[in-house]
């Protein structure tokens, strides 16, 4: 049996814990990507893993991940319209990122939210932020 495991791609699990929600209305849209060019939207990333869960769910798990560098983006879609609502470019709904980087003007760069998965049982805590 050991011979069949040699050369197998190691896989890992990531648990994302979301804190700081202002309500349980709507849903959480979570994107996990290893592609800096498609962070944080994950729109054109065929390898991104996305989840949509009820806003009352604060723990999201991703399994079967190969080791490497990743970043997580979370949107609290309170009205379930599948997008982050803004007013004059300012988010009206909550958002958060892995490693909880400082937010200035616009979303953080991939490097600021990047973390490495090297083995099993990885955890990222994302604190939601609300501006309006």
N, C-alpha and C positions, 0 to 999 in steps of 0.2 A: 504494500500500500504506500509506503514511503516513496518508492520509486515514481509513483504517479503524481506525487506532490512536488517533486523536484522539477523546477522549470515552470511551475504553475504561477500565474500572475497573482501576487498577494492582493487580497481585498480587505477593505476596512469599513468601519461603520462610523458615521458622524451623527451626533445628536445636536440639534440646534434648539436652544432654550430661549424663548422670547419673553422679555419682561418689560414692564412699563406701559402696558396697554391702557388707553384711557376708557375703552368700552369693549364690550363683547359683540358689538354690531358688525355685520359684514364678514369679511374673510381676510386671511393672511395669504399673500402671494409671496412665495419663497423661491429664490433662484440660487442655485449652486453652480458655479462655473469655474473652469480653469483657464479660460480665455480672456486675457486682459482687454482685448479689443471689443468684447461684448459685455463688459461689466459697466454698469449694473443692470442693464436692461435684459440681457440674454436673448434678445430678439432673433439674431442671426446665428446663434450658436447651436448647431445640431447636437452637440455633446453636452449641453447644459441639462441639468436635472431641475425640474420645476415641480412645485407642489402648491396646491390651493387647499387650504383647510379653514374650517370655521374659526372665527376670531377668538372663540373660547378655548381653542386648542393652543397650548403654549409650548408644546414639545413636538418637534418634527424630526424624523430620523431618515437618514439616507444610508443605504447598505450597498455592498458590492462595489465600493469605490477603490480604484487603484491608487497607490501612493502618489503624492505630488502636491503641488500648490493650488489652492482653491480660494474663492471668496464667496461670501453669501450676501445677498441683498433681500430685504424683507419690506413689503409694503402692506400697510393696514388699509385695505380697500373697504372702507366703511359702508359705501353704498353699492358694492358689488357690481361696478361697471367695468371691471377688468383693466383699470388704469389708475395711475396716481393723479388725482385731481389737484390742480394748481390755480392760484389767483395771482396774476401778474408775475408768473414764474415761481411763486412761492408755494410750496406744498401745503395743501389744505388737509391732507391725510397723513397718517404716521408713516415713518420709514426708519430703517435701521440696517446696520451692516456688521459683518463679522469684525471682531477686534474693536468695535465701537470707536472708530477714528473720529477725530475732531472734524466737525462740519463747518465749512466756511461758506463759500459761494459755490453752489452746485454739489454734486455727489463726490465722494472721495475717489481717488485713483485706485486702481486694482491693488497696487503695491501697499496702500495703507490698510486695506481690508484683508490682505492675503495671509493665509495660515497654511501650515504644512501638515498633511496627513502622512504619517510614517508607519502607523500600526493601527491596531484595533482600538475601539473605545475612545474616540475623539469627541470633544465637546466644545461648542462655541456658544457663548451667551450673547444674545443680541438685545440691546436696550432700545426700545422704540423712542423716537423723538417726534414731537409735534410742534409746529411753528404757529399755525393759525388755529 
